[in-house]
Amino acid sequence: MTTWITICDTCKRTGWEETGMQKTDGKALAEMIEVAAAGADGVKTRRVSCTMGCDRACNITVQASGKINYSLGTFEATTDDAVAIVEYAAKHAASENGQVPYREWPQGVKGHFVSRHQPLPE
C-alpha cells in the first residue's frame, strides 16, 4: 500500500522575508523530500498549497488509505529533515495499520508530530 507524503509548499518559517530566498521554505523542503523519496519503496509525494499550520511551518502529512495518518510540523528545509521524513514514511508504508513503534522512528521526526488522524470508516 502506498503512503503519501503531502508537503505544504507555501510554508514560510519565521524571518523568511529577511532571508532573501527566491522560494518558500516549504518549496525548498518539498524539493528535498522528492529527491529523498525517489525510489523509496511504497512512498509517493505530492505538494499542496497551505495545510493551515503556519505557526508550525514547515508542515507535512503522512497518509495512507485504511491507516492512521499523521500531521507533522516545525521542519527546516534541510536534507537531514527530508531524509528523516522519507524514512518514517517508508516505515509507515510497511506497517499494517500506520503505527510505527517509537523506537523505530528516525531521530529527525521525533518532536515534530502535531496530530494523529484515525482512518475513515469503510
N, CA, C and O atoms as CSV, one atom per row, in Angstrom:
chain,resi,resn,atom,element,x,y,z
A,1,MET,N,N,0.835,-1.183,0.000
A,1,MET,CA,C,0.000,0.000,0.000
A,1,MET,C,C,0.882,1.250,0.000
A,1,MET,O,O,1.924,1.286,0.655
A,2,THR,N,N,0.466,2.242,-0.719
A,2,THR,CA,C,1.244,3.477,-0.845
A,2,THR,C,C,0.993,4.412,0.320
A,2,THR,O,O,-0.150,4.655,0.706
A,3,THR,N,N,2.068,4.931,0.872
A,3,THR,CA,C,1.994,6.019,1.843
A,3,THR,C,C,2.382,7.297,1.118
A,3,THR,O,O,3.395,7.355,0.422
A,4,TRP,N,N,1.562,8.306,1.294
A,4,TRP,CA,C,1.791,9.607,0.663
A,4,TRP,C,C,2.384,10.582,1.672
A,4,TRP,O,O,1.925,10.674,2.810
A,5,ILE,N,N,3.403,11.302,1.238
A,5,ILE,CA,C,3.910,12.452,1.998
A,5,ILE,C,C,3.329,13.671,1.295
A,5,ILE,O,O,3.660,13.960,0.146
A,6,THR,N,N,2.462,14.375,2.001
A,6,THR,CA,C,1.871,15.600,1.462
A,6,THR,C,C,2.643,16.766,2.058
A,6,THR,O,O,2.741,16.897,3.278
A,7,ILE,N,N,3.187,17.607,1.198
A,7,ILE,CA,C,4.091,18.675,1.625
A,7,ILE,C,C,3.455,20.031,1.331
A,7,ILE,O,O,3.026,20.293,0.208
A,8,CYS,N,N,3.400,20.880,2.337
A,8,CYS,CA,C,2.916,22.245,2.125
A,8,CYS,C,C,4.039,23.050,1.482
A,8,CYS,O,O,5.062,23.321,2.111
A,9,ASP,N,N,3.837,23.427,0.224
A,9,ASP,CA,C,4.909,24.145,-0.474
A,9,ASP,C,C,4.827,25.660,-0.311
A,9,ASP,O,O,5.633,26.391,-0.887
A,10,THR,N,N,3.847,26.138,0.479
A,10,THR,CA,C,3.764,27.580,0.731
A,10,THR,C,C,4.258,27.950,2.129
A,10,THR,O,O,4.242,29.126,2.495
A,11,CYS,N,N,4.694,26.969,2.909
A,11,CYS,CA,C,5.185,27.244,4.269
A,11,CYS,C,C,6.365,28.206,4.245
A,11,CYS,O,O,7.275,28.095,3.423
A,12,LYS,N,N,6.318,29.139,5.161
A,12,LYS,CA,C,7.414,30.094,5.343
A,12,LYS,C,C,7.756,30.122,6.825
A,12,LYS,O,O,6.904,30.418,7.663
A,13,ARG,N,N,8.995,29.816,7.139
A,13,ARG,CA,C,9.433,29.863,8.532
A,13,ARG,C,C,9.597,31.317,8.956
A,13,ARG,O,O,9.753,32.204,8.118
A,14,THR,N,N,9.560,31.548,10.248
A,14,THR,CA,C,9.712,32.893,10.788
A,14,THR,C,C,10.987,33.544,10.244
A,14,THR,O,O,12.053,32.929,10.238
A,15,GLY,N,N,10.869,34.773,9.795
A,15,GLY,CA,C,12.017,35.504,9.269
A,15,GLY,C,C,12.298,35.244,7.800
A,15,GLY,O,O,13.308,35.702,7.266
A,16,TRP,N,N,11.402,34.506,7.142
A,16,TRP,CA,C,11.609,34.160,5.737
A,16,TRP,C,C,11.865,35.397,4.875
A,16,TRP,O,O,12.733,35.381,4.003
A,17,GLU,N,N,11.116,36.452,5.118
A,17,GLU,CA,C,11.236,37.658,4.297
A,17,GLU,C,C,12.649,38.248,4.319
A,17,GLU,O,O,13.117,38.807,3.328
A,18,GLU,N,N,13.312,38.114,5.461
A,18,GLU,CA,C,14.650,38.684,5.605
A,18,GLU,C,C,15.749,37.822,4.985
A,18,GLU,O,O,16.880,38.282,4.831
A,19,THR,N,N,15.430,36.584,4.632
A,19,THR,CA,C,16.468,35.685,4.122
A,19,THR,C,C,16.821,35.945,2.669
A,19,THR,O,O,17.903,35.568,2.219
A,20,GLY,N,N,15.923,36.583,1.929
A,20,GLY,CA,C,16.171,36.825,0.513
A,20,GLY,C,C,16.010,35.581,-0.347
A,20,GLY,O,O,16.419,35.571,-1.508
A,21,MET,N,N,15.411,34.520,0.220
A,21,MET,CA,C,15.208,33.289,-0.536
A,21,MET,C,C,14.272,33.547,-1.713
A,21,MET,O,O,13.320,34.320,-1.600
A,22,GLN,N,N,14.544,32.907,-2.824
A,22,GLN,CA,C,13.718,33.053,-4.015
A,22,GLN,C,C,12.506,32.124,-3.990
A,22,GLN,O,O,11.579,32.298,-4.781
A,23,LYS,N,N,12.503,31.140,-3.089
A,23,LYS,CA,C,11.369,30.231,-2.957
A,23,LYS,C,C,11.069,30.047,-1.479
A,23,LYS,O,O,11.916,30.296,-0.621
A,24,THR,N,N,9.858,29.610,-1.199
A,24,THR,CA,C,9.456,29.409,0.194
A,24,THR,C,C,10.236,28.253,0.812
A,24,THR,O,O,10.789,27.408,0.108
A,25,ASP,N,N,10.266,28.235,2.133
A,25,ASP,CA,C,10.887,27.114,2.848
A,25,ASP,C,C,10.175,25.811,2.485
A,25,ASP,O,O,10.814,24.772,2.325
A,26,GLY,N,N,8.846,25.873,2.356
A,26,GLY,CA,C,8.073,24.689,2.004
A,26,GLY,C,C,8.430,24.143,0.634
A,26,GLY,O,O,8.530,22.930,0.449
A,27,LYS,N,N,8.622,25.037,-0.325
A,27,LYS,CA,C,9.001,24.583,-1.665
A,27,LYS,C,C,10.395,23.961,-1.643
A,27,LYS,O,O,10.631,22.938,-2.286
A,28,ALA,N,N,11.308,24.572,-0.913
A,28,ALA,CA,C,12.667,24.011,-0.803
A,28,ALA,C,C,12.632,22.640,-0.133
A,28,ALA,O,O,13.310,21.717,-0.584
A,29,LEU,N,N,11.843,22.494,0.945
A,29,LEU,CA,C,11.724,21.201,1.621
A,29,LEU,C,C,11.066,20.184,0.692
A,29,LEU,O,O,11.483,19.026,0.652
A,30,ALA,N,N,10.054,20.597,-0.047
A,30,ALA,CA,C,9.379,19.690,-0.980
A,30,ALA,C,C,10.371,19.119,-1.990
A,30,ALA,O,O,10.362,17.920,-2.266
A,31,GLU,N,N,11.208,19.965,-2.528
A,31,GLU,CA,C,12.206,19.506,-3.496
A,31,GLU,C,C,13.135,18.470,-2.881
A,31,GLU,O,O,13.469,17.473,-3.520
A,32,MET,N,N,13.553,18.705,-1.640
A,32,MET,CA,C,14.454,17.772,-0.963
A,32,MET,C,C,13.765,16.451,-0.641
A,32,MET,O,O,14.368,15.386,-0.771
A,33,ILE,N,N,12.507,16.519,-0.224
A,33,ILE,CA,C,11.751,15.295,0.065
A,33,ILE,C,C,11.554,14.493,-1.218
A,33,ILE,O,O,11.699,13.271,-1.213
A,34,GLU,N,N,11.230,15.161,-2.299
A,34,GLU,CA,C,11.031,14.471,-3.577
A,34,GLU,C,C,12.295,13.734,-4.017
A,34,GLU,O,O,12.217,12.612,-4.519
A,35,VAL,N,N,13.446,14.354,-3.831
A,35,VAL,CA,C,14.715,13.697,-4.171
A,35,VAL,C,C,14.939,12.496,-3.250
A,35,VAL,O,O,15.305,11.417,-3.715
A,36,ALA,N,N,14.720,12.683,-1.944
A,36,ALA,CA,C,14.945,11.602,-0.980
A,36,ALA,C,C,13.979,10.447,-1.205
A,36,ALA,O,O,14.321,9.295,-0.934
A,37,ALA,N,N,12.774,10.737,-1.696
A,37,ALA,CA,C,11.755,9.700,-1.875
A,37,ALA,C,C,11.873,8.959,-3.205
A,37,ALA,O,O,11.224,7.932,-3.403
A,38,ALA,N,N,12.685,9.465,-4.100
A,38,ALA,CA,C,12.832,8.811,-5.405
A,38,ALA,C,C,13.306,7.376,-5.188
A,38,ALA,O,O,14.391,7.140,-4.657
A,39,GLY,N,N,12.487,6.438,-5.601
A,39,GLY,CA,C,12.848,5.033,-5.446
A,39,GLY,C,C,12.517,4.429,-4.098
A,39,GLY,O,O,12.740,3.235,-3.897
A,40,ALA,N,N,11.987,5.218,-3.155
A,40,ALA,CA,C,11.622,4.678,-1.839
A,40,ALA,C,C,10.430,3.744,-2.008
A,40,ALA,O,O,9.441,4.100,-2.649
A,41,ASP,N,N,10.526,2.572,-1.444
A,41,ASP,CA,C,9.501,1.552,-1.592
A,41,ASP,C,C,8.209,1.948,-0.887
A,41,ASP,O,O,8.207,2.172,0.324
A,42,GLY,N,N,7.114,2.035,-1.631
A,42,GLY,CA,C,5.802,2.306,-1.050
A,42,GLY,C,C,5.540,3.743,-0.684
A,42,GLY,O,O,4.555,4.025,-0.001
A,43,VAL,N,N,6.395,4.681,-1.118
A,43,VAL,CA,C,6.251,6.089,-0.742
A,43,VAL,C,C,6.115,6.955,-1.996
A,43,VAL,O,O,6.878,6.819,-2.952
A,44,LYS,N,N,5.128,7.842,-1.964
A,44,LYS,CA,C,4.958,8.834,-3.026
A,44,LYS,C,C,4.810,10.196,-2.376
A,44,LYS,O,O,4.490,10.295,-1.191
A,45,THR,N,N,5.042,11.244,-3.150
A,45,THR,CA,C,4.928,12.610,-2.630
A,45,THR,C,C,3.932,13.406,-3.459
A,45,THR,O,O,3.665,13.103,-4.622
A,46,ARG,N,N,3.403,14.422,-2.825
A,46,ARG,CA,C,2.584,15.408,-3.534
A,46,ARG,C,C,2.713,16.721,-2.782
A,46,ARG,O,O,3.018,16.752,-1.590
A,47,ARG,N,N,2.475,17.792,-3.501
A,47,ARG,CA,C,2.520,19.129,-2.899
A,47,ARG,C,C,1.119,19.706,-2.843
A,47,ARG,O,O,0.283,19.449,-3.709
A,48,VAL,N,N,0.882,20.496,-1.798
A,48,VAL,CA,C,-0.353,21.267,-1.687
A,48,VAL,C,C,0.026,22.682,-1.266
A,48,VAL,O,O,1.094,22.919,-0.702
A,49,SER,N,N,-0.859,23.593,-1.549
A,49,SER,CA,C,-0.652,24.971,-1.117
A,49,SER,C,C,-1.480,25.208,0.131
A,49,SER,O,O,-2.698,25.376,0.058
A,50,CYS,N,N,-0.824,25.219,1.259
A,50,CYS,CA,C,-1.345,25.528,2.584
A,50,CYS,C,C,-2.065,24.370,3.249
A,50,CYS,O,O,-3.095,23.890,2.776
A,51,THR,N,N,-1.492,23.940,4.358
A,51,THR,CA,C,-2.130,22.946,5.227
A,51,THR,C,C,-2.672,23.609,6.498
A,51,THR,O,O,-3.123,22.933,7.423
A,52,MET,N,N,-2.619,24.927,6.523
A,52,MET,CA,C,-3.152,25.736,7.624
A,52,MET,C,C,-2.432,25.503,8.946
A,52,MET,O,O,-3.046,25.580,10.011
A,53,GLY,N,N,-1.145,25.221,8.885
A,53,GLY,CA,C,-0.345,25.030,10.090
A,53,GLY,C,C,0.772,26.052,10.168
A,53,GLY,O,O,1.882,25.735,10.594
A,54,CYS,N,N,0.486,27.262,9.762
A,54,CYS,CA,C,1.518,28.292,9.595
A,54,CYS,C,C,2.396,28.502,10.824
A,54,CYS,O,O,3.587,28.784,10.688
A,55,ASP,N,N,1.827,28.368,12.018
A,55,ASP,CA,C,2.626,28.560,13.233
A,55,ASP,C,C,3.664,27.467,13.423
A,55,ASP,O,O,4.583,27.614,14.228
A,56,ARG,N,N,3.520,26.358,12.677
A,56,ARG,CA,C,4.442,25.225,12.796
A,56,ARG,C,C,5.177,24.946,11.496
A,56,ARG,O,O,5.603,23.815,11.264
A,57,ALA,N,N,5.334,25.942,10.653
A,57,ALA,CA,C,5.991,25.726,9.353
A,57,ALA,C,C,7.404,25.185,9.573
A,57,ALA,O,O,8.114,25.623,10.479
A,58,CYS,N,N,7.779,24.279,8.778
A,58,CYS,CA,C,7.238,23.636,7.591
A,58,CYS,C,C,6.441,22.392,7.980
A,58,CYS,O,O,6.817,21.660,8.896
A,59,ASN,N,N,5.315,22.162,7.258
A,59,ASN,CA,C,4.377,21.106,7.590
A,59,ASN,C,C,4.299,20.043,6.508
A,59,ASN,O,O,4.440,20.318,5.316
A,60,ILE,N,N,4.065,18.807,6.971
A,60,ILE,CA,C,3.834,17.688,6.059
A,60,ILE,C,C,2.790,16.778,6.702
A,60,ILE,O,O,2.537,16.869,7.903
A,61,THR,N,N,2.190,15.909,5.906
A,61,THR,CA,C,1.360,14.846,6.447
A,61,THR,C,C,1.832,13.523,5.866
A,61,THR,O,O,2.357,13.468,4.754
A,62,VAL,N,N,1.638,12.463,6.631
A,62,VAL,CA,C,1.958,11.106,6.210
A,62,VAL,C,C,0.635,10.361,6.227
A,62,VAL,O,O,0.009,10.207,7.276
A,63,GLN,N,N,0.210,9.891,5.034
A,63,GLN,CA,C,-1.135,9.357,4.895
A,63,GLN,C,C,-1.154,8.101,4.035
A,63,GLN,O,O,-0.374,7.961,3.093
A,64,ALA,N,N,-2.064,7.187,4.378
A,64,ALA,CA,C,-2.341,6.015,3.549
A,64,ALA,C,C,-3.761,5.563,3.832
A,64,ALA,O,O,-4.236,5.645,4.965
A,65,SER,N,N,-4.418,5.095,2.820
A,65,SER,CA,C,-5.783,4.612,2.952
A,65,SER,C,C,-5.842,3.458,3.941
A,65,SER,O,O,-5.046,2.521,3.870
A,66,GLY,N,N,-6.807,3.538,4.877
A,66,GLY,CA,C,-7.000,2.477,5.841
A,66,GLY,C,C,-6.010,2.450,6.987
A,66,GLY,O,O,-6.026,1.527,7.802
A,67,LYS,N,N,-5.149,3.454,7.057
A,67,LYS,CA,C,-4.145,3.501,8.128
A,67,LYS,C,C,-4.296,4.783,8.940
A,67,LYS,O,O,-4.938,5.739,8.504
A,68,ILE,N,N,-3.689,4.785,10.138
A,68,ILE,CA,C,-3.597,6.006,10.926
A,68,ILE,C,C,-2.702,6.974,10.156
A,68,ILE,O,O,-1.663,6.587,9.621
A,69,ASN,N,N,-3.125,8.243,10.110
A,69,ASN,CA,C,-2.386,9.275,9.385
A,69,ASN,C,C,-1.869,10.308,10.375
A,69,ASN,O,O,-2.432,10.476,11.456
A,70,TYR,N,N,-0.795,11.000,10.003
A,70,TYR,CA,C,-0.136,11.915,10.922
A,70,TYR,C,C,0.148,13.264,10.272
A,70,TYR,O,O,0.484,13.346,9.091
A,71,SER,N,N,0.005,14.318,11.070
A,71,SER,CA,C,0.450,15.660,10.698
A,71,SER,C,C,1.716,15.948,11.486
A,71,SER,O,O,1.780,15.697,12.689
A,72,LEU,N,N,2.722,16.476,10.802
A,72,LEU,CA,C,3.991,16.828,11.445
A,72,LEU,C,C,4.369,18.237,11.019
A,72,LEU,O,O,4.008,18.681,9.929
A,73,GLY,N,N,5.094,18.937,11.876
A,73,GLY,CA,C,5.484,20.299,11.546
A,73,GLY,C,C,6.786,20.707,12.193
A,73,GLY,O,O,7.466,19.907,12.835
A,74,THR,N,N,7.115,21.969,12.010
A,74,THR,CA,C,8.317,22.619,12.521
A,74,THR,C,C,9.587,22.009,11.935
A,74,THR,O,O,10.600,21.876,12.621
A,75,PHE,N,N,9.519,21.642,10.657
A,75,PHE,CA,C,10.709,21.164,9.964
A,75,PHE,C,C,11.444,22.338,9.323
A,75,PHE,O,O,10.858,23.386,9.053
A,76,GLU,N,N,12.714,22.144,9.091
A,76,GLU,CA,C,13.514,23.105,8.337
A,76,GLU,C,C,13.757,22.529,6.948
A,76,GLU,O,O,13.673,21.317,6.749
A,77,ALA,N,N,14.048,23.369,6.023
A,77,ALA,CA,C,14.338,22.918,4.656
A,77,ALA,C,C,15.781,22.428,4.603
A,77,ALA,O,O,16.668,23.097,4.073
A,78,THR,N,N,15.990,21.224,5.175
A,78,THR,CA,C,17.323,20.622,5.177
A,78,THR,C,C,17.237,19.206,4.634
A,78,THR,O,O,16.186,18.567,4.693
A,79,THR,N,N,18.341,18.731,4.113
A,79,THR,CA,C,18.402,17.358,3.620
A,79,THR,C,C,18.162,16.375,4.760
A,79,THR,O,O,17.485,15.366,4.566
A,80,ASP,N,N,18.701,16.649,5.939
A,80,ASP,CA,C,18.505,15.753,7.088
A,80,ASP,C,C,17.027,15.596,7.420
A,80,ASP,O,O,16.564,14.479,7.651
A,81,ASP,N,N,16.270,16.709,7.447
A,81,ASP,CA,C,14.840,16.615,7.734
A,81,ASP,C,C,14.127,15.842,6.630
A,81,ASP,O,O,13.271,15.005,6.916
A,82,ALA,N,N,14.463,16.109,5.391
A,82,ALA,CA,C,13.826,15.424,4.264
A,82,ALA,C,C,14.059,13.918,4.344
A,82,ALA,O,O,13.123,13.141,4.151
A,83,VAL,N,N,15.269,13.503,4.619
A,83,VAL,CA,C,15.599,12.077,4.706
A,83,VAL,C,C,14.845,11.425,5.861
A,83,VAL,O,O,14.327,10.319,5.707
A,84,ALA,N,N,14.774,12.084,7.009
A,84,ALA,CA,C,14.059,11.532,8.166
A,84,ALA,C,C,12.568,11.367,7.857
A,84,ALA,O,O,11.962,10.366,8.238
A,85,ILE,N,N,11.987,12.333,7.177
A,85,ILE,CA,C,10.570,12.263,6.803
A,85,ILE,C,C,10.328,11.062,5.893
A,85,ILE,O,O,9.374,10.311,6.097
A,86,VAL,N,N,11.171,10.879,4.906
A,86,VAL,CA,C,11.018,9.756,3.972
A,86,VAL,C,C,11.244,8.423,4.690
A,86,VAL,O,O,10.523,7.457,4.441
A,87,GLU,N,N,12.227,8.368,5.568
A,87,GLU,CA,C,12.463,7.129,6.336
A,87,GLU,C,C,11.236,6.770,7.161
A,87,GLU,O,O,10.837,5.606,7.205
A,88,TYR,N,N,10.637,7.753,7.813
A,88,TYR,CA,C,9.440,7.493,8.600
A,88,TYR,C,C,8.296,7.043,7.694
A,88,TYR,O,O,7.588,6.090,8.021
A,89,ALA,N,N,8.110,7.712,6.568
A,89,ALA,CA,C,7.028,7.357,5.640
A,89,ALA,C,C,7.193,5.927,5.128
A,89,ALA,O,O,6.200,5.219,4.958
A,90,ALA,N,N,8.413,5.496,4.881
A,90,ALA,CA,C,8.657,4.122,4.423
A,90,ALA,C,C,8.270,3.120,5.512
A,90,ALA,O,O,7.740,2.052,5.207
A,91,LYS,N,N,8.529,3.451,6.767
A,91,LYS,CA,C,8.131,2.573,7.878
A,91,LYS,C,C,6.605,2.555,8.015
A,91,LYS,O,O,6.009,1.517,8.303
A,92,HIS,N,N,5.992,3.701,7.808
A,92,HIS,CA,C,4.526,3.795,7.816
A,92,HIS,C,C,3.959,2.914,6.709
A,92,HIS,O,O,2.998,2.181,6.941
A,93,ALA,N,N,4.529,2.971,5.523
A,93,ALA,CA,C,4.066,2.160,4.396
A,93,ALA,C,C,4.190,0.670,4.693
A,93,ALA,O,O,3.326,-0.118,4.307
A,94,ALA,N,N,5.247,0.289,5.370
A,94,ALA,CA,C,5.495,-1.125,5.667
A,94,ALA,C,C,4.649,-1.635,6.827
A,94,ALA,O,O,4.530,-2.845,7.018
A,95,SER,N,N,4.063,-0.735,7.600
A,95,SER,CA,C,3.278,-1.153,8.767
A,95,SER,C,C,1.878,-1.603,8.350
A,95,SER,O,O,1.366,-1.220,7.298
A,96,GLU,N,N,1.287,-2.412,9.195
A,96,GLU,CA,C,-0.056,-2.916,8.909
A,96,GLU,C,C,-1.125,-1.843,9.063
A,96,GLU,O,O,-2.051,-1.763,8.255
A,97,ASN,N,N,-0.998,-1.013,10.108
A,97,ASN,CA,C,-2.060,-0.047,10.420
A,97,ASN,C,C,-1.591,1.408,10.493
A,97,ASN,O,O,-2.367,2.286,10.870
A,98,GLY,N,N,-0.354,1.668,10.144
A,98,GLY,CA,C,0.166,3.034,10.187
A,98,GLY,C,C,0.923,3.370,11.452
A,98,GLY,O,O,1.547,4.428,11.537
A,99,GLN,N,N,0.880,2.489,12.436
A,99,GLN,CA,C,1.612,2.745,13.669
A,99,GLN,C,C,3.040,2.220,13.519
A,99,GLN,O,O,3.268,1.060,13.176
A,100,VAL,N,N,3.981,3.106,13.788
A,100,VAL,CA,C,5.401,2.754,13.764
A,100,VAL,C,C,5.890,2.853,15.206
A,100,VAL,O,O,5.753,3.913,15.818
A,101,PRO,N,N,6.457,1.786,15.767
A,101,PRO,CA,C,6.938,1.862,17.150
A,101,PRO,C,C,7.933,3.012,17.331
A,101,PRO,O,O,8.794,3.246,16.483
A,102,TYR,N,N,7.796,3.711,18.437
A,102,TYR,CA,C,8.639,4.875,18.725
A,102,TYR,C,C,10.124,4.551,18.572
A,102,TYR,O,O,10.883,5.366,18.047
A,103,ARG,N,N,10.531,3.406,19.014
A,103,ARG,CA,C,11.958,3.040,18.945
A,103,ARG,C,C,12.466,2.955,17.500
A,103,ARG,O,O,13.674,2.961,17.264
A,104,GLU,N,N,11.540,2.874,16.535
A,104,GLU,CA,C,11.922,2.801,15.123
A,104,GLU,C,C,11.859,4.150,14.413
A,104,GLU,O,O,12.257,4.261,13.253
A,105,TRP,N,N,11.364,5.169,15.099
A,105,TRP,CA,C,11.277,6.485,14.471
A,105,TRP,C,C,12.669,7.029,14.187
A,105,TRP,O,O,13.547,6.933,15.045
A,106,PRO,N,N,12.893,7.592,13.021
A,106,PRO,CA,C,14.156,8.302,12.794
A,106,PRO,C,C,14.241,9.496,13.756
A,106,PRO,O,O,13.229,10.138,14.038
A,107,GLN,N,N,15.409,9.785,14.242
A,107,GLN,CA,C,15.594,10.893,15.184
A,107,GLN,C,C,15.018,12.198,14.638
A,107,GLN,O,O,14.477,13.006,15.393
A,108,GLY,N,N,15.133,12.399,13.349
A,108,GLY,CA,C,14.705,13.654,12.730
A,108,GLY,C,C,13.216,13.929,12.733
A,108,GLY,O,O,12.810,15.047,12.418
A,109,VAL,N,N,12.367,12.936,13.082
A,109,VAL,CA,C,10.930,13.212,13.178
A,109,VAL,C,C,10.458,13.328,14.619
A,109,VAL,O,O,9.351,13.803,14.873
A,110,LYS,N,N,11.281,12.904,15.556
A,110,LYS,CA,C,10.890,12.986,16.964
A,110,LYS,C,C,10.703,14.450,17.366
A,110,LYS,O,O,11.551,15.298,17.090
A,111,GLY,N,N,9.581,14.726,18.019
A,111,GLY,CA,C,9.270,16.087,18.441
A,111,GLY,C,C,8.552,16.909,17.385
A,111,GLY,O,O,8.247,18.079,17.617
A,112,HIS,N,N,8.278,16.321,16.233
A,112,HIS,CA,C,7.631,17.056,15.141
A,112,HIS,C,C,6.167,16.674,14.947
A,112,HIS,O,O,5.479,17.285,14.130
A,113,PHE,N,N,5.679,15.675,15.682
A,113,PHE,CA,C,4.301,15.233,15.488
A,113,PHE,C,C,3.333,16.260,16.065
A,113,PHE,O,O,3.512,16.744,17.183
A,114,VAL,N,N,2.302,16.585,15.281
A,114,VAL,CA,C,1.286,17.553,15.675
A,114,VAL,C,C,-0.011,16.847,16.027
A,114,VAL,O,O,-0.615,17.132,17.061
A,115,SER,N,N,-0.444,15.923,15.169
A,115,SER,CA,C,-1.699,15.218,15.436
A,115,SER,C,C,-1.734,13.891,14.700
A,115,SER,O,O,-1.015,13.662,13.728
A,116,ARG,N,N,-2.611,13.020,15.213
A,116,ARG,CA,C,-2.823,11.709,14.619
A,116,ARG,C,C,-4.290,11.638,14.208
A,116,ARG,O,O,-5.178,12.060,14.949
A,117,HIS,N,N,-4.527,11.101,13.022
A,117,HIS,CA,C,-5.894,11.013,12.482
A,117,HIS,C,C,-6.219,9.552,12.225
A,117,HIS,O,O,-5.492,8.854,11.517
A,118,GLN,N,N,-7.318,9.101,12.809
A,118,GLN,CA,C,-7.753,7.718,12.602
A,118,GLN,C,C,-8.234,7.537,11.172
A,118,GLN,O,O,-8.715,8.486,10.554
A,119,PRO,N,N,-8.110,6.326,10.642
A,119,PRO,CA,C,-8.601,6.098,9.285
A,119,PRO,C,C,-10.103,6.323,9.216
A,119,PRO,O,O,-10.812,6.131,10.204
A,120,LEU,N,N,-10.581,6.725,8.065
A,120,LEU,CA,C,-12.010,6.892,7.870
A,120,LEU,C,C,-12.701,5.542,7.906
A,120,LEU,O,O,-12.112,4.546,7.487
A,121,PRO,N,N,-13.917,5.476,8.388
A,121,PRO,CA,C,-14.646,4.210,8.386
A,121,PRO,C,C,-14.890,3.751,6.945
A,121,PRO,O,O,-14.991,4.557,6.020
A,122,GLU,N,N,-14.981,2.436,6.792
A,122,GLU,CA,C,-15.267,1.875,5.460
A,122,GLU,C,C,-16.682,2.202,5.061
A,122,GLU,O,O,-17.121,1.822,3.976
